[in-house]
């Protein structure tokens, strides 16, 4: 499983749920990257983790989760108050999706630029700039009263959140290598799902609960300011959390970028596990051009990753819109507080599910079969929307509607399992170790583009289907169901076994090598 661990230090933008695969996997490795000498020198006891430094690094992931998820409960209601829709609620999807997509689009544009800057001036100063910029952009979003100012503030948040995210991940590549070794690395990465789940839970809860404080908490928020800016408080709360992380980072975080190569434990580990051929050269250090990188394993893995990301973000954008829209227009007519709790419970559930079951599912069914089953959950997921809507139109929002909505969220939770599976495929598709970064960088660029397109396309199709009565207003779901079916066919083209599984086969039959 060494290849999985090495990949964590070369991937440019992994979603936290992509790292769930670390949990529960056996660290015993028998492959070409480890020499018999290293096996003999393997530490017998677990090295203690530097909890403070790791905590600061991992806390940065909370910023991305909270800042991206906190607007979902109220963004549709916010758009409905703008003059740009002219009182026509069927247009909400067009503009809400645009706001949601701009965050990911601008984030993708700046990922590599911030990464290069952090390599030159250090992780800490760039991370501090990003944290402070995100605070300002979140506060600006809460003070916005026009669509243009919403767009500008959300773009700023994406630009600077790309700063946070890539620097945090860049810090992971170096700091995790410096602060961990093979005896405790899995323990460190096992913290990722919990923190992502915390951020994905807190974001919607804060956004939904704190919306319109003068209405929901009239005895506390009595000033005219809270009536004029009803969405400032749900932006102030995430900004305050980011500010705390800003202070902690500024005081206690230690810079990891250094010109002394001997200070990096990860660099030392790389040199120790390098496999040399007869000429004394390391084949894993061979340079791979972009043309040579585009092999079939790389192309098929990235294609599946892109489809997964697109369909996932499309569903994630549709759910709050579906919950918000009036029942007559194909939704459930829920208030932001209820929407926030629903999405928050999902965020908490998906983290727990991945931690508890991902490794067991892969060991039981294999990586490819688990991925196909997870992708298969998308088809019933999109078909559940019109069923829930028709039931709500005929009987109102009663316990049966909530039961079906719970099933829908569970299907989305099962689909999330596909991330860990496709992460393994992308990692294993790299031609050699040196090309891991390029492979994951190419994958993330493609996936970031898909995430930018998904929200605006799905929510616009929602509005278009209602306005033009496409398939009784449910055309968007059948279109996405068709795309999910095509994605399932693409998933079937993945290799039956990854490179690591193929390597392990002969060793599994050798009792002298397997412990």
C-alpha positions, -999 to +999 in steps of 0.1 A: +000+000+000+031+023-002+018+037-034-014+050-017+007+068+009+031+083-015+001+096-036-011+116-006+020+138-009+017+144-047-020+149-053-028+186-059-064+189-047-079+158-030-114+162-015-110+150+022-134+121+014-107+110-012-084+101+017-108+078+035-090+049+019-062+053+044-084+042+072-083+005+080-058-005+053-029-028+063+004-010+061+023-042+054+038-037+020+057-060-003+065-043-036+094-031-057+097+001-038+109-016-006+142-034-003+148-063+021+171-040+041+142-016+047+120-045+058+146-054+084+149-018+096+111-012+098+102+004+131+085-019+155+069+008+177+046+036+166+061+070+165+041+096+184+024+122+163+031+159+166-005+167+175-002+205+175+014+209+140-009+182+125-039+198+141-031+232+126-026+217+092-057+196+093-078+224+107-073+243+074-095+218+056-124+229+078-122+264+062-129+250+027-157+228+039-174+255+059-169+283+034-182+263+004-211+246+022-225+274+045-243+292+018-264+263+005-292+265+030-300+302+022-285+310-012-318+302-030-338+324-007-312+351-010-315+351-048-353+352-046-350+386-029-329+401-057-343+424-084-325+403-110-352+376-110-381+401-113-403+382-089-402+350-111-391+322-088-386+299-117-354+319-125-338+312-091-320+281-104-302+301-131-286+326-107-281+304-076-262+279-097-240+306-111-231+318-076-223+283-065-202+275-097-182+307-095-166+296-062-152+264-077-143+280-111-122+308-095-107+283-071-095+261-099-079+291-117-056+300-089-046+266-074-013+262-092-004+299-090-007+299-052+012+266-051+042+280-070+042+311-048+041+290-016+071+271-029+090+304-033+081+324-002+069+296+021+036+280+031+029+301+062+027+336+046+006+324+017-017+305+040-021+336+062-029+357+032-055+332+021-071+330+055-075+367+059-087+371+023-114+345+029-126+363+060-130+395+041-148+378+011-172+360+034-181+392+052-185+410+018-209+382+007-231+388+038-232+426+031-241+422-006-275+433-018-271+430-056-262+401-078-230+418-090-217+422-055-226+386-046-207+374-077-176+396-069-175+384-032-180+348-041-153+349-068-129+365-042-137+337-018-130+311-045-097+328-055-085+330-019-099+297-009-079+281-037-050+297-018-060+281+015-068+247+000-036+243-021-014+256+006-029+233+032-024+204+008+010+216+000+018+217+037+004+182+039+029+170+013+058+183+033+046+186+069+030+152+069+062+137+056+082+156+083+059+148+112+050+112+103+065+080+092+051+046+081+043+037+116+018+065+122+010+080+088-023+061+085-033+074+120-027+110+108-047+107+076-075+089+094-083+123+110-092+137+076-127+122+073-137+134+108-125+170+101-142+171+067-174+157+081-172+184+109-168+212+084-195+198+060-218+196+090-211+229+107-213+249+074-249+241+066-259+242+102-245+277+107-258+289+074-294+277+080-297+284+117-283+320+116-303+332+086-326+361+093-316+365+129-341+393+135-369+369+127-356+337+143-340+354+174-360+386+178-351+392+215-314+390+208-310+407+174-331+438+177-311+463+157-321+476+123-288+463+109-299+427+112-331+435+093-313+452+065-287+425+062-305+392+071-277+371+057-247+387+073-247+366+105-244+332+086-214+347+069-199+362+101-200+329+119-178+310+093-155+340+091-151+339+128-140+303+127-115+311+099-102+340+120-095+317+150-076+294+126-058+325+113-046+334+148-036+298+157-016+295+124+001+328+129+012+320+165+020+283+165+024+270+129+060+263+119+072+270+084+079+238+064+096+251+033+134+251+037+164+251+015+180+224+035+172+191+019+183+170+049+155+185+071+128+168+051+120+133+064+099+127+033+128+135+011+150+111+030+123+084+028+121+089-010+158+083-013+157+053+009+129+035-009+141+044-044+146+013-066+178+014-087+184-005-118+218-021-128+231+013-141+226+030-107+198+052-121+164+055-105+138+046-131+111+063-110+129+096-115+125+094-153+108+125-168+074+118-184+061+142-210+025+152-211+020+132-243+035+101-227+015+107-196-018+103-215-019+065-214-051+045-213-049+038-176-045+076-169-072+086-194-098+061-182-091+069-145-093+107-149-124+103-171-142+084-144-130+109-118-144+138-138-178+121-143-181+113-106-172+149-096-196+164-121-226+143-111-218+146-074-217+184-075-248+185-097-267+165-071-253+186-043-265+218-060-299+204-068-307+193-033-309+227-015-328+241-046-352+212-045-358+217-008-363+255-011-386+257-042-424+258-035-442+225-038-462+238-068-429+243-086-415+209-079-398+214-046-406+210-009-409+246+003-386+242+033-371+271+052-333+277+054-331+264+090-346+230+080-324+228+049-293+235+070-301+207+094-308+183+066-276+190+048-257+191+081-269+156+090-258+143+056-223+158+061-220+141+095-233+108+081-210+107+051-179+112+072-189+084+096-199+060+068-166+064+050-145+059+081-165+028+092-172+010+060-150+022+031-120-001+038-143-030+046-162-026+013-130-025-008-116-055+009-149-074+005-158-065-031-126-051-046-119-015-057-135-018-092-167-034-080-171-010-051-167+019-075-193+006-099-218+000-071-212+035-058-217+050-092-248+029-097-264+047-067-267+079-089-294+064-111-320+058-083-308+090-066-319+113-095-351+093-100-360+099-063-365+136-069-397+134-091-411+107-068-407+129-037-421+159-055-452+141-068-458+127-033-455+162-018-479+176-044-505+151-036-501+147+002-480+176+014-447+173+033-455+145+058-434+116+072-435+096+040-418+125+021-392+128+048-386+090+047-380+092+009-358+123+014-337+103+039-333+075+013-322+101-012-295+114+012-284+078+019-279+072-018-258+103-020-238+090+010-232+056-008-221+074-039-195+093-020-177+060-015-167+062-052-142+089-044-118+067-024-120+041-052-112+064-081-084+080-060-067+046-059-071+042-097-057+077-105-028+071-082-020+037-096-023+049-132+008+071-129+036+057-152+062+062-124+067+079-091+080+112-106+048+115-126+024+111-097+022+149-092+016+155-129-010+128-131-029+141-101-025+177-112-040+168-146-068+149-128-075+178-105-076+204-133-101+183-151-122+177-120-122+213-109-136+223-143-163+197-139-172+210-105-174+245-119-198+234-146-220+210-126-239+235-103-248+261-129-258+234-154-280+213-131-298+242-115-303+260-148-318+227-162-341+227-131-354+262-139-356+255-176-375+223-171-401+241-149-404+272-171-409+251-203-427+222-187-401+196-199-414+162-189-439+179-165-410+200-151-389+170-142-367+170-173-335+178-154-337+146-134-341+123-165-312+141-182-290+135-152-302+099-150-292+094-186-257+109-179-254+086-148-261+056-170-234+066-194-210+072-164-218+037-153-208+023-187-176+042-185-169+028-150-171-007-164-141+001-186-118+004-156-092-023-152-104-052-130-073-048-108-051-019-100-013-021-105-008-026-068-033-055-067-016-071-097+018-067-080+006-082-048-009-114-064+023-134-067+034-123-033+001-134-018+009-169-030+043-169-014+040-177+023+075-165+030+065-129+021+031-127+036+028-121+073 
